[in-house]
Amino acid sequence: MKSDQFPPSPGEETGDGNYVKLMDTLATLLDPIAPPPARQQVLRQRLSARINDSAARHMALRVHRAAQGEWSRIKAGVAIKLLHRSPNGNSVLIRLSAGASLPVHRHRWAEEGIVLDGAFCLGEQTLTRGDYHLSRQGSRHERITSPQGGIIFLRGVSLGSHWAMVELLGGLLPHRGTPPVTRHVEEGTWTEIATGVQQHVLRHDGGCYSRLIRMAPGTRVPGDDHDQDKEYMMIDGDVFFGDILLHAGDYHLAPAGSSHSLIESDNGALFFVHSTAKF
């Protein structure tokens, strides 16, 4: 007989609080029964094998937790946290205090940004959580301000390298270059790419794919192999990449040659992905 064929216990069907308290009380009076030593040994061996297998499968994957690492002050009200160094620019978190600003600068590489917290003003535009901004290589960025303060993820930047001063000096030149692109999280086209998974393509050029991924609660999709580095920045919710659990504000790098066995979300998630292959 299946478990759902049994009638409900007294009080269970009505949600009687006294019944629940009684069950809790009885549970505390039960003595745990230790399994035989041989059985304990088998369980330990299985657990150990599972842990070793997980460590081997996830060895190449990198995670930078939101609370991990130190913030480095680069000017009054502005701090940086380096996440990843790349030949095509670094990936960083930038934190601005209320009223602080980033100076005018020119981009050595294409620079992408996703707002994680607060709001940022770029000229007449205001970007809030989940909004995306792309500045093309060689373009000139006007001053970026944050009236109430905020945190933004940036990739393709010179911050954290000697090229940062070159970008600042380049900002003194008047030519603005290619206009930037801004995409708000609730605007544009969201398309379903798997059951419970939607994507919003932000950038698709030169072999680069940048997009927002939205996963519904309870979604599970197969993982993939990575022939190039793939970056993930969590904006909201939670996601398991194999046995690695990510929360809002966490950064994840899957280097070339690594793989994800399974991607799933218990409570739903929104995250940014940059790669050279489709999700």
C-alpha positions as CSV (number, residue, x, y, z in Angstrom):
1,M,0.0,0.0,0.0
2,K,1.3,3.4,-0.9
3,S,1.9,6.0,1.8
4,D,-0.8,8.3,0.4
5,Q,-3.4,5.5,0.7
6,F,-3.2,5.6,4.5
7,P,-5.8,7.7,6.3
8,P,-4.5,10.9,8.0
9,S,-3.6,10.6,11.7
10,P,-6.0,12.3,14.2
11,G,-5.4,16.0,14.1
12,E,-3.1,15.8,11.1
13,E,-5.9,16.6,8.6
14,T,-7.1,19.7,10.5
15,G,-3.7,20.9,11.5
16,D,-4.6,20.7,15.2
17,G,-1.8,22.5,17.2
18,N,-2.2,20.1,20.2
19,Y,-1.6,17.1,18.0
20,V,1.6,18.6,16.6
21,K,2.8,19.5,20.2
22,L,2.0,15.9,21.3
23,M,4.1,14.4,18.4
24,D,7.0,16.8,19.2
25,T,6.9,15.7,22.8
26,L,6.8,12.0,22.0
27,A,9.7,12.5,19.5
28,T,11.9,13.9,22.3
29,L,11.2,10.8,24.4
30,L,12.4,8.4,21.8
31,D,15.9,6.9,22.2
32,P,18.0,6.8,19.0
33,I,18.9,3.3,17.9
34,A,22.5,3.0,16.7
35,P,23.0,0.8,13.7
36,P,25.3,-2.2,14.0
37,P,29.0,-1.4,13.7
38,A,29.2,-3.1,10.3
39,R,26.4,-0.9,9.0
40,Q,28.0,2.2,10.4
41,Q,31.2,1.4,8.6
42,V,29.3,0.9,5.3
43,L,27.6,4.3,5.7
44,R,30.9,6.0,6.5
45,Q,32.5,4.5,3.4
46,R,29.6,5.6,1.2
47,L,29.7,9.1,2.6
48,S,33.4,9.4,2.2
49,A,33.3,8.2,-1.4
50,R,30.5,10.7,-2.1
51,I,32.6,13.6,-0.6
52,N,35.7,12.6,-2.5
53,D,33.8,12.3,-5.8
54,S,32.2,15.7,-5.3
55,A,35.6,17.3,-4.5
56,A,37.1,15.8,-7.6
57,R,34.2,16.9,-9.8
58,H,34.3,20.5,-8.5
59,M,38.0,20.9,-8.0
60,A,38.4,23.3,-11.0
61,L,35.4,25.4,-10.1
62,R,35.9,28.7,-8.3
63,V,33.5,30.5,-6.0
64,H,33.8,34.0,-4.4
65,R,31.2,34.5,-1.7
66,A,29.6,37.8,-1.2
67,A,31.0,38.1,2.3
68,Q,34.5,36.8,1.2
69,G,37.5,38.9,0.7
70,E,38.5,42.5,1.5
71,W,37.4,45.7,0.0
72,S,40.2,48.0,-1.2
73,R,39.7,51.8,-1.1
74,I,40.5,53.4,-4.4
75,K,39.2,56.9,-3.6
76,A,36.9,58.6,-1.1
77,G,33.6,56.6,-1.0
78,V,34.7,54.1,-3.6
79,A,36.0,50.5,-2.9
80,I,36.9,47.6,-5.1
81,K,36.9,43.8,-4.6
82,L,38.9,41.8,-7.3
83,L,37.1,38.6,-8.4
84,H,39.0,37.4,-11.5
85,R,41.9,38.5,-13.6
86,S,41.7,38.0,-17.4
87,P,43.7,39.1,-20.5
88,N,40.5,40.8,-21.7
89,G,40.0,42.8,-18.5
90,N,39.3,42.0,-14.8
91,S,36.0,41.1,-13.1
92,V,35.4,43.2,-9.9
93,L,32.8,44.4,-7.5
94,I,32.6,48.2,-7.1
95,R,31.0,49.7,-4.0
96,L,30.0,53.3,-3.9
97,S,29.0,55.2,-0.7
98,A,26.1,57.6,-0.9
99,G,27.0,60.5,-3.0
100,A,30.3,59.0,-4.3
101,S,31.2,58.8,-8.0
102,L,33.6,57.1,-10.4
103,P,35.7,59.5,-12.6
104,V,35.5,59.9,-16.3
105,H,37.5,57.2,-18.1
106,R,38.1,55.4,-21.4
107,H,37.6,51.7,-21.9
108,R,40.5,49.5,-22.9
109,W,38.2,46.6,-23.3
110,A,34.4,46.2,-23.6
111,E,33.1,46.8,-20.1
112,E,29.9,45.1,-18.8
113,G,28.1,46.0,-15.6
114,I,25.2,44.5,-13.6
115,V,23.8,46.4,-10.6
116,L,23.6,44.2,-7.5
117,D,22.4,46.6,-4.9
118,G,21.3,50.3,-4.8
119,A,21.2,52.6,-7.8
120,F,23.7,54.1,-10.2
121,C,23.3,57.2,-12.3
122,L,24.9,57.5,-15.8
123,G,24.0,60.8,-17.2
124,E,20.2,60.9,-17.4
125,Q,19.8,57.1,-16.9
126,T,19.3,55.4,-13.5
127,L,20.2,51.7,-13.2
128,T,18.8,49.6,-10.3
129,R,19.2,46.0,-9.3
130,G,19.5,43.6,-12.2
131,D,20.0,46.4,-14.8
132,Y,22.8,46.0,-17.4
133,H,25.2,48.4,-19.0
134,L,27.7,47.9,-21.8
135,S,30.5,50.3,-22.8
136,R,32.3,49.4,-26.0
137,Q,36.1,49.2,-26.3
138,G,37.6,52.6,-26.8
139,S,34.5,54.5,-25.7
140,R,34.6,57.2,-23.1
141,H,32.5,56.9,-19.9
142,E,31.1,59.9,-18.2
143,R,31.0,60.2,-14.5
144,I,29.0,57.5,-12.6
145,T,27.3,58.5,-9.4
146,S,25.3,56.8,-6.7
147,P,23.1,59.1,-4.7
148,Q,22.1,56.5,-2.1
149,G,25.1,54.1,-2.5
150,G,25.3,50.7,-4.2
151,I,27.3,47.7,-5.5
152,I,27.8,46.9,-9.1
153,F,29.6,43.9,-10.8
154,L,31.9,44.9,-13.6
155,R,33.8,42.7,-16.0
156,G,36.3,43.9,-18.7
157,V,37.8,46.6,-16.5
158,S,41.4,47.8,-15.9
159,L,40.8,48.3,-12.2
160,G,43.3,46.0,-10.3
161,S,45.9,46.4,-13.0
162,H,48.4,49.1,-14.3
163,W,46.0,49.9,-17.2
164,A,43.7,51.7,-14.8
165,M,45.8,54.9,-15.0
166,V,45.8,54.7,-18.8
167,E,42.0,54.6,-18.8
168,L,41.8,57.6,-16.6
169,L,44.2,59.6,-18.8
170,G,42.2,58.5,-21.8
171,G,39.1,59.9,-20.3
172,L,40.6,63.4,-20.7
173,L,40.3,63.1,-24.5
174,P,37.1,64.5,-25.9
175,H,36.1,61.7,-28.3
176,R,33.3,59.6,-26.8
177,G,33.4,56.6,-29.2
178,T,30.5,54.1,-29.7
179,P,27.4,55.0,-27.5
180,P,26.9,52.6,-24.5
181,V,24.0,50.1,-24.3
182,T,21.7,49.9,-21.3
183,R,19.1,47.2,-20.7
184,H,16.7,47.2,-17.7
185,V,15.9,43.8,-16.2
186,E,12.2,44.0,-16.8
187,E,12.5,45.3,-20.3
188,G,13.4,43.5,-23.5
189,T,12.6,39.9,-24.5
190,W,12.6,37.0,-22.2
191,T,12.5,33.6,-24.0
192,E,12.1,30.1,-22.5
193,I,15.2,28.0,-23.2
194,A,14.2,25.0,-21.0
195,T,11.3,24.2,-18.7
196,G,11.3,26.8,-15.9
197,V,14.3,28.6,-17.4
198,Q,14.2,32.0,-19.3
199,Q,17.0,34.1,-20.7
200,H,17.3,37.7,-21.7
201,V,20.2,38.1,-24.2
202,L,22.2,41.2,-23.4
203,R,25.1,40.9,-25.7
204,H,25.9,38.6,-28.6
205,D,28.9,39.7,-30.6
206,G,32.4,38.5,-31.3
207,G,31.7,35.1,-30.0
208,C,30.6,36.5,-26.6
209,Y,27.3,35.7,-25.0
210,S,26.1,37.7,-22.0
211,R,22.6,37.2,-20.7
212,L,20.4,37.2,-17.7
213,I,19.0,33.8,-16.6
214,R,15.8,33.4,-14.6
215,M,15.0,30.0,-13.0
216,A,11.6,29.2,-11.5
217,P,11.5,27.5,-8.1
218,G,12.1,23.7,-8.4
219,T,13.8,23.9,-11.8
220,R,16.4,21.3,-12.7
221,V,18.4,21.4,-16.0
222,P,21.4,19.3,-17.2
223,G,24.8,20.9,-16.8
224,D,27.3,21.3,-19.6
225,D,31.0,21.1,-20.4
226,H,33.0,24.4,-20.8
227,D,35.4,24.8,-23.6
228,Q,36.0,28.5,-22.5
229,D,35.8,30.3,-19.2
230,K,32.2,31.0,-18.1
231,E,31.4,33.6,-15.4
232,Y,28.3,33.7,-13.2
233,M,27.1,36.6,-11.0
234,M,24.2,35.9,-8.7
235,I,21.7,38.7,-8.4
236,D,18.8,37.1,-6.5
237,G,17.7,33.7,-5.2
238,D,19.8,30.5,-5.0
239,V,21.2,28.0,-7.5
240,F,23.0,24.7,-7.1
241,F,25.8,24.1,-9.7
242,G,26.3,20.4,-8.9
243,D,27.0,20.4,-5.2
244,I,27.9,24.1,-5.1
245,L,25.2,26.4,-3.7
246,L,25.2,30.0,-4.7
247,H,23.3,32.9,-3.2
248,A,22.7,36.5,-4.2
249,G,26.0,38.4,-4.4
250,D,28.1,35.2,-5.0
251,Y,30.5,35.0,-8.0
252,H,31.3,31.8,-9.8
253,L,33.9,31.0,-12.4
254,A,33.8,27.8,-14.4
255,P,37.2,27.6,-16.2
256,A,37.7,26.1,-19.6
257,G,37.8,22.3,-19.3
258,S,35.5,22.2,-16.3
259,S,31.9,21.0,-16.3
260,H,28.6,21.3,-14.3
261,S,26.8,18.0,-13.7
262,L,23.4,19.5,-12.8
263,I,22.0,23.0,-12.4
264,E,19.0,23.5,-10.1
265,S,17.2,26.0,-8.0
266,D,14.9,25.3,-5.0
267,N,13.5,28.8,-4.6
268,G,14.1,30.4,-8.0
269,A,17.0,32.6,-9.1
270,L,18.2,35.5,-11.3
271,F,21.8,35.6,-12.4
272,F,24.1,37.0,-15.0
273,V,26.2,34.7,-17.3
274,H,29.1,35.6,-19.6
275,S,30.4,32.9,-21.9
276,T,31.3,32.0,-25.4
277,A,28.7,29.3,-25.6
278,K,24.9,29.1,-25.1
279,F,23.5,28.1,-21.7
